[in-house]
Amino acid sequence: MLESSECSCPTLKSTVTASSRNASTVAQRRKHRDPYATAQAKARKAANLSRQEVLKKERAAALGNPVRGITTPFVQSFDTGLPPSPEPTGEAISKETESDGRSRPPPGPDAQQENHLNYSLAPQELHNSLAHSETLSAPIPYVGLPDWRHEEIEKEKTMKEHAAKHANAVEALSRITSLTNASSKDRLRANVARCVSTFGRHETDKFLPPRNPAQPIAAADNPSPQFSPGMLPDTPRAGPDTGSSEVQIGILTAKIRTLANFLETRGKTDKMNKRNLRLLVHRRQKLLAYLRRKERGGPRWQHCIETLGLTEGTWKGEISL
């Protein structure tokens, strides 16, 4: 009897193992096929998604939009590449309202103050070229007529035609070279140049106070103070400042706004650009945290976030898009 029981043990173990394996498989199949279990899974998923939306709205209300922040006139001008018009004062608004009864439009891009043109042209280059072309295309005086009266009439008529043609040429070239008709690549080039001139330290050092200098360090064996390496005189700049944190933050903000506008309108299914937007937002977050830590909330930090309309949601906490 002992031998028979010992012989039956392996068979019993294999049977129990096989039955448990089959039972788990059957349970999994029943879970997927059971409509009640499927409805429970869908309800849990819907609850999780709704909770994520609630948390996202609470974060946006508390910290602001991590992608766009607050739309300022300078950020709004990224869409066209044109500089923003200056904000009107209370006296100017009252005078304009009293004269014509209309309110002044909100500050935004101003095409009359365009400092950057399409095709990498400078306004002075376009002006000089138009003046030169007007000189070259001026009509030659015609002296073949016997009567001087007819000659004067013909000359006046020719000059009027030339002036009209030159005005049409000026209008056509101004529209062609305007950034309002430029591609996204040309607008980005102009926005980068504007960010460099707005946030570059070769310009901001003229009106922003410097950061508080570090205190001298006194050694134990030498009572005289020793200055840290950061207090050495700065090397003069060789050109415009293009690598400081605030300049890079401004350039990233221009790229983020362009990409966000594209994803909201035409690229709703573009997964690659969604990933690119997430990378740009996180890179800007790191630069903002670094600038805030180094400047200690000083005037350079305030100038950057106020001009670009960046809220706490752009650098504080975890950003999930």
Secondary structure, DSSP 8 states (H G I E B T S, - for coil): -HHHHHHHHHHHHHHHHHHHHHHHHHHHHHHHH-HHHHHHHHHHHHHHHHHHHHHHHHHHHHH--TTT----HHHHGGGT---B-----HHHHHHHHHHHS-----S-B-GGG----GGG--HHHHHHHHHHHHHHT--------SSHHHHHHHHHHHHHHHHHHHHHHHHHHHHHHSGGGS-HHHHHHHHHHHHHHHH-HHHHTTTS--------EE-SS--SEE--GGGS-----SS---SSHHHHHHHHHHHHHHHHHHHHHT-TT-HHHHHHHHHHHHHHHHHHHHHHHHHTT-HHHHHHHHHHT--GGGTSS----
